Amino acid sequence: FLLPGLSRGEAQKPQLTIPPNANQARLQIGLERGDDYKRYAVELRTLNGRELARRTNLVAHTGRAGQEVILVLSADKLSAGEYELALHGISDEGKAEDLGFYYFSVQRK
């Protein structure tokens, strides 16, 4: 689960542990209050800027901690290391508006 508001250099980044037999990785991206869009887009990159995934037309769901967007990827796209996820709200006019950046690390076990 990725929470908004963590900085890139923060020591306690969320960590995703991927077991060897995993086929998929599921990222739950928490939304801030007021991030009320019908559609969302995400971009997932390594910290050196290499884009790994881009998804559009995602919708928010109500989860345990409030509103969230869910990104499901093939587990083999994520190697051990640190990542940045950019979240965008898509306006009614189709324009992407930056909502925030989420940082996390991946460990393979």
C-alpha positions as CSV (number, residue, x, y, z in Angstrom):
1,F,0.0,0.0,0.0
2,L,1.5,3.3,-1.1
3,L,0.6,6.4,0.9
4,P,0.8,10.0,-0.5
5,G,3.2,12.5,0.9
6,L,6.4,10.4,1.4
7,S,9.5,12.1,0.0
8,R,12.1,10.5,-2.2
9,G,14.8,10.6,0.5
10,E,12.6,9.4,3.3
11,A,14.2,6.4,5.2
12,Q,11.0,4.5,5.7
13,K,9.7,3.8,2.2
14,P,7.2,1.1,1.8
15,Q,8.7,-2.2,0.7
16,L,7.2,-4.8,-1.6
17,T,8.5,-8.3,-1.1
18,I,8.0,-10.5,-4.2
19,P,8.3,-14.3,-3.6
20,P,9.9,-16.4,-6.4
21,N,6.6,-18.0,-7.5
22,A,4.7,-14.7,-7.8
23,N,3.1,-14.0,-11.2
24,Q,1.7,-10.6,-10.3
25,A,2.4,-7.6,-8.1
26,R,-0.5,-5.5,-6.8
27,L,0.1,-1.9,-5.8
28,Q,-2.6,-0.1,-3.9
29,I,-2.1,3.7,-4.3
30,G,-3.8,5.8,-1.6
31,L,-5.5,9.0,-2.7
32,E,-5.5,12.3,-0.8
33,R,-8.8,13.8,0.2
34,G,-10.0,15.9,-2.6
35,D,-8.4,13.8,-5.3
36,D,-11.8,13.1,-6.8
37,Y,-11.4,12.2,-10.5
38,K,-13.4,9.8,-12.6
39,R,-10.2,8.4,-14.1
40,Y,-6.5,8.2,-13.1
41,A,-3.3,7.4,-14.8
42,V,0.0,6.1,-13.4
43,E,3.6,5.9,-14.6
44,L,6.0,3.5,-12.9
45,R,9.8,4.2,-13.2
46,T,13.0,3.2,-11.7
47,L,14.8,5.9,-9.8
48,N,17.1,6.4,-12.7
49,G,14.1,7.3,-14.9
50,R,13.5,4.1,-16.9
51,E,9.8,3.7,-17.5
52,L,8.5,0.2,-16.6
53,A,4.7,0.7,-16.9
54,R,2.1,3.3,-17.9
55,R,-1.6,2.7,-17.3
56,T,-4.6,5.0,-18.0
57,N,-8.3,4.8,-17.4
58,L,-7.9,3.5,-13.9
59,V,-10.7,4.2,-11.4
60,A,-10.6,4.7,-7.7
61,H,-12.0,2.1,-5.3
62,T,-12.9,2.3,-1.6
63,G,-10.3,0.3,0.4
64,R,-9.6,-0.1,4.1
65,A,-7.7,3.2,4.3
66,G,-10.0,5.2,2.0
67,Q,-10.0,5.8,-1.7
68,E,-7.3,4.0,-3.7
69,V,-6.2,3.2,-7.2
70,I,-5.0,-0.3,-7.9
71,L,-2.1,-1.2,-10.3
72,V,-1.5,-4.8,-11.1
73,L,1.7,-5.7,-13.0
74,S,3.5,-8.8,-14.0
75,A,5.9,-9.6,-11.1
76,D,8.8,-10.1,-13.5
77,K,8.8,-6.3,-14.4
78,L,10.0,-5.5,-10.9
79,S,13.5,-6.4,-9.9
80,A,15.1,-5.6,-6.5
81,G,15.6,-1.8,-6.2
82,E,13.8,1.5,-5.7
83,Y,10.9,2.9,-7.7
84,E,8.9,6.0,-8.3
85,L,5.2,6.0,-9.2
86,A,3.6,9.1,-10.6
87,L,-0.2,9.5,-10.1
88,H,-2.3,11.7,-12.4
89,G,-5.9,12.6,-12.3
90,I,-7.6,12.8,-15.7
91,S,-9.9,15.8,-15.9
92,D,-13.3,15.7,-17.7
93,E,-11.5,17.4,-20.7
94,G,-9.0,14.6,-20.8
95,K,-6.0,16.5,-19.4
96,A,-3.6,14.8,-17.0
97,E,-3.1,16.7,-13.7
98,D,-0.2,15.7,-11.4
99,L,-1.5,14.5,-8.1
100,G,1.7,13.1,-6.5
101,F,4.7,10.9,-6.5
102,Y,5.0,7.7,-4.5
103,Y,8.3,6.0,-3.6
104,F,8.9,2.4,-2.7
105,S,11.4,-0.4,-2.8
106,V,11.2,-4.0,-4.0
107,Q,12.9,-7.0,-2.5
108,R,12.9,-10.4,-4.3
109,K,12.8,-13.4,-2.0
